[in-house]
């Protein structure tokens, strides 16, 4: 009940009631008592002549009462609005402080009404903003520390090409450790190697090798445009890849050596054993078994020759010779080498690629699809024109691939087959990229694997 009485609504109602009672009392005082009695006493007892009527009319009383009530209303309004005015000025100061980024402003008040509640909410808001700003400052400091100390050179430029932010690696890469802020980045890289300048001006991601300090350095350049505080900016990341590529190269060579050693041992060990057995049979004059020994040696030698030839073909892949390809004859020729179902209609626009190389890729992909355990009628090929490219898709209904296998399936020498060399998909990727296209692998939602070749079409 006390809380209900201590509200602005209740106070306003009491003030209005007080104003009503005060107006009535003033009117009675002016027209009935005590003002008429005082005037009569002045005339009769003091003998003072006053030019006022003995009793005021209703309208005169109302006019006099209104004047007195106006003065009283001004006084009461000042008393009522004084705390509101102080609060509004305080809130105005708080808003100004917040606009200037100062959240330390708070309002001291001990009121228990709605204004007090508003003040407490304002102070709580200020405290929240202060804490959030402190946390944001800490996160910005952490982010700046990480960015400044990362080995990736980071350069942020504005719309005019001037550097607005650069980390330590960028300063050492482009300006001998000195600051880059405010410098024109295009002028700054004029002294850089030609390959680096071309890559930056192309505006696209690139992997490039340049000569620096008497040695070759490989960089991966990543470029992105975005708007910061409503203004266009460009972010360029220069990542040194030399050590990483060297480690990958060493790891690849080790993997190659392991695969070749494994295959050589698998073939040479039985050849050596069979050669010894053949010599022993010949010494004993047991020539009946020699043809079988020689046939086995020939088979192992043929396998070894095919294995080495596969590696040689991957290492010496000729440059593609694209020509215009009509789809119907191409698919009919492909069907002579492998079994598949054509789904969908053929594109009206002819293809543009090296028929022999792409045919070999599709033969390998269809063969893999059949070896996955897919049903005969589950291996399909579909074609579709996507923008300026044609998509050739080989799909099956096998078990698909795990995420780990999908991530490494296109790498050379990676294979999940016990007798696989790991060159099939790697060769497909090499041929596709040599055509200016790309290859992707993905599991199908209803089971199976989908391998997509995206090849560029001939431009008119």
Secondary structure, 3 states (H helix, E strand, C coil): CHHHHCCHHHHHHHHHHHHHHHHHHHHHHHHCCCHHHHHHHHHHCCCCCCCCCCCCCHHHHHHHHHHHHHHHHHHHHHHHHHHHHHHHHHHHHHHHHHHCCCCCCCCCCCCCCHHHHHHHHHHHHHHHHHHHHHHHHHHHHHHHHHHHHCCCEEEEECCCCEEEEECHHHHHHHHCCCCCCCCEHHHHHHHCCHHHHHHHHHCCCEEEEEEECCEEEEEEEEEEEEEECCEEEEEEEEEECHHHHHHHHHHHHHHHHHHHHHHHHHHHHHHHHHHHHHHHHHHHCCHHHHHHHHHHHHHHHHHHHHHHHHHHHHHCCCCCCCEEECHHHHHHHHHCCCCCEEECCCCCCCEEECHHHHHHHHHHHHHHHHHCCCCHHHCEEEEEEECCEEEEEEECCCCCCCHHHHHHCCCCCCCCCCCCCCCHHHHHHHHHHHCCCEEEEEECCCCCEEEEEEEECCCC
